[in-house]
Amino acid sequence: MALLFTVMLVTAAGNTAMQSVMPSIGTALEVDDVWISLAYSWSALLWVVCAPIWARRSDRRGRKAMMALGLVGFIVSMALCGLVLWAGLAGWLTALWALIAFAAARSLYGGFGSAAPPAVQAYVASRTPRAERTRALSLIASSFGLGTVIGPALAPLMVLPFTGLGLTGPFICFALLGLAALIVLRLRLPNDEPQYPARSRTFDAPYASGSGGAPTEHQHHDDDGEDTEPAQLRWFEPRLRPWVIAALLGGHAQAMILGISGFLVLDRLGLRDTPELGAGPVGIVLMFGALATLLAQWGLIPRFDLGPRRATLSGILVAALGTLILGAASDLHTIVLGYAIASLGFGLFRPGTTAGTSLAVSRAEQGQASGVVASVAGASFIYAPALGVWLYNINDWLGFGLIVALCLTVFAFGWRALASDRALTGTD
């Protein structure tokens, strides 16, 4: 469990560390902010397409092999991204070609890195009995959330001017950490002959701070005695349609605020002329956002026993409030406060829609429901961050206004369309 926890932790931390430094790198390359955001789009699209494929292949080819493939994708992607960006910053590549090469290298993570999370989940599920499975899978899922805290905290410490790597230091450092995790995985992880039946399920990528929610008991029942696969679930199948629409609209709002936040820090703190100083403040903002997300998922939801509808609707209103505070912020303290409140709201909203989707279908359809949740989450990050940054560059409040409008739309739609918690769970 410690090894599997580490595998997930390294990948999540590496991705959020990258998000901490990319606004500063884009500014140093003198590239428009929107192109930095678009550089992630191809990788996000590949994750949406490839993650379910790797999940199914993991069931046939073995979990350990898929974990290794995912780690190799992460290592090679981070190393190549760091190399091409270093070449761009050093003047060996033009900014255009550095960004194109970055997008191509990043696509390796979306295409192959997506093999690891479903394999890790299925490996744990197949080696733990039903009584211990929810706790074990919750621990693995929490590694993603913890990684989103650790990544931004470590990123400024990995900017190593004396080595010549500068802002690309986090890429190389996390590639090395990933390599160490891969070596230990190959040498120490026991064989993956399952002791209990389980199918792979798809994780959403760690694009946003604490993007995933800890799994609930409803999402991880055994598949014992199921010899036939249920009919394919579609995104807008009537049982799922309200939850998918809410998740798509709210997911786009979350993706936009994540895309804007790094550039907002550089603008409001006057760091555009000294982008190398931006990694620290951006990392602080992302770290507190991740902590707020974990507070929602690990503290507020279980403490107040929030059902899917209440978590979704209350969370999206809190996210709208945080967005308004962030849009008006002019110093680091207020930026951190606004982003943390928004992240707290999305930390309630995302598990709410995830649980609602799970509870809307039968036990036999849980694997497919998980795939729908992951695909919807990934789809939100294909173009929304770039759209948000583009509007923000035209006028600050065009970007923030659209985010707030999306949040309020989700609330109005959800108030009418989402099933009550009593109907879903049989509780008040």
Disulfide bonds with the S-S distance in Angstrom:
none
